[in-house]
């Protein structure tokens, strides 16, 4: 019997529905359950063919557990090795090489010194930074947000240099991105599961959280195909099995705003019933596919084209 497990935190609606959907299908030799951990011994199997990870970004113990599980053959969704290395600034840098439009973006050192460092730790960093060059490149209004993390935490809209310095002083040890504001006509949040299943959802980030999926954007078939191609290209290079890509359409051009969301919101109260049912059904289908293909003792992880091309020596950004 192959087991599909889901590792989760406070959320309840998606994990419960996901487990129920897989077990409802009664696929021979496959069962789903919440992941149960009572000890973690180096080099020993987790007992799961597949694990969907919804929480290890917040709990280092779980991340270590998943890496050990993957080494023993578990297909972990998403790849815990790549997810540990990835962050939003790299994603933007990669997008510039694979012909995905993104806002102008720079990364900033933390306002306060990181713990256990001193001024001498930053001998290679100019002081002050070339603020004039940075502000000239980005322009105002602009957005500032953490280079790693999500959930709209510590996100600022800035209207001037003075506003920037006031708000940056509040960020303490966070490493921040400063990003061009994209004044959009339409906005979409797009699930991508298994690198092949895509759901494009109208989304209004300016609404209160519980109303963000209440939006009346009506994309043409051509626009839908264009956005689906962007979503698939991004996830093919990053290698995420389960991700969301946010696209802001300005002057007819979809800009990728945020596309490092490997534990995306899937709660029925926020995404709505139709989107919820799609993500439950699709995650169940893909997890069953992964379980059926999984082989004990082998690498069953998904690796993106960025890493695979580097290893094989293929032209890094070739199509």
Rosetta blueprint (number, residue, H / E / L):
1 X L
2 X E
3 X E
4 X E
5 X E
6 X E
7 X E
8 X L
9 X L
10 X L
11 X L
12 X L
13 X H
14 X H
15 X H
16 X H
17 X H
18 X H
19 X H
20 X H
21 X H
22 X H
23 X H
24 X H
25 X H
26 X L
27 X L
28 X L
29 X L
30 X E
31 X E
32 X E
33 X E
34 X E
35 X L
36 X L
37 X L
38 X L
39 X L
40 X L
41 X L
42 X L
43 X L
44 X L
45 X L
46 X L
47 X L
48 X L
49 X L
50 X E
51 X E
52 X E
53 X E
54 X L
55 X L
56 X L
57 X L
58 X L
59 X L
60 X H
61 X H
62 X H
63 X H
64 X H
65 X H
66 X H
67 X H
68 X H
69 X H
70 X H
71 X H
72 X L
73 X L
74 X L
75 X E
76 X E
77 X E
78 X L
79 X L
80 X H
81 X H
82 X H
83 X H
84 X H
85 X H
86 X L
87 X L
88 X H
89 X H
90 X H
91 X H
92 X H
93 X H
94 X H
95 X H
96 X L
97 X L
98 X L
99 X L
100 X L
101 X L
102 X E
103 X L
104 X L
105 X E
106 X E
107 X E
108 X E
109 X L
110 X L
111 X L
112 X L
113 X L
114 X L
115 X L
116 X L
117 X L
118 X L
119 X H
120 X H
121 X H
122 X H
123 X L
124 X L
125 X L
126 X L
127 X L
128 X L
129 X L
130 X L
131 X H
132 X H
133 X H
134 X H
135 X H
136 X H
137 X H
138 X H
139 X L
140 X L
141 X L
142 X E
143 X E
144 X E
145 X E
146 X E
147 X L
148 X L
149 X L
150 X L
151 X L
152 X L
153 X L
154 X L
155 X L
156 X E
157 X E
158 X E
159 X L
160 X L
161 X H
162 X H
163 X H
164 X H
165 X H
166 X H
167 X H
168 X H
169 X L
170 X L
171 X L
172 X L
173 X L
174 X L
175 X L
176 X E
177 X E
178 X E
179 X E
180 X E
181 X L
182 X L
183 X L
184 X L
185 X L
186 X E
187 X E
188 X E
189 X E
190 X E
191 X E
192 X E
193 X E
194 X L
195 X L
196 X L
197 X E
198 X E
199 X E
200 X E
201 X E
202 X E
203 X L
204 X L
205 X L
206 X L
207 X L
208 X L
209 X H
210 X H
211 X H
212 X L
213 X L
214 X L
215 X L
216 X L
217 X L
218 X L
219 X L
220 X L
221 X H
222 X H
223 X H
224 X H
225 X H
226 X H
227 X H
228 X H
229 X H
230 X H
231 X H
232 X H
233 X H
234 X H
235 X H
236 X H
237 X H
238 X H
239 X L
240 X L
241 X L
242 X E
243 X E
244 X E
245 X E
246 X E
247 X E
248 X E
249 X E
250 X E
251 X L
252 X L
253 X E
254 X E
255 X E
256 X E
257 X E
258 X E
259 X L
260 X L
261 X L
262 X L
263 X L
264 X L
265 X L
266 X L
267 X L
268 X H
269 X H
270 X H
271 X H
272 X L
273 X H
274 X H
275 X H
276 X H
277 X H
278 X H
279 X H
280 X H
281 X H
282 X H
283 X H
284 X H
285 X H
286 X H
287 X H
288 X H
289 X H
290 X H
291 X H
292 X H
293 X H
294 X L
295 X L
296 X L
297 X L
298 X L
299 X L
300 X L
301 X L
302 X L
303 X L
304 X L
305 X H
306 X H
307 X H
308 X H
309 X H
310 X H
311 X H
312 X H
313 X L
314 X L
315 X L
316 X L
317 X L
318 X L
319 X L
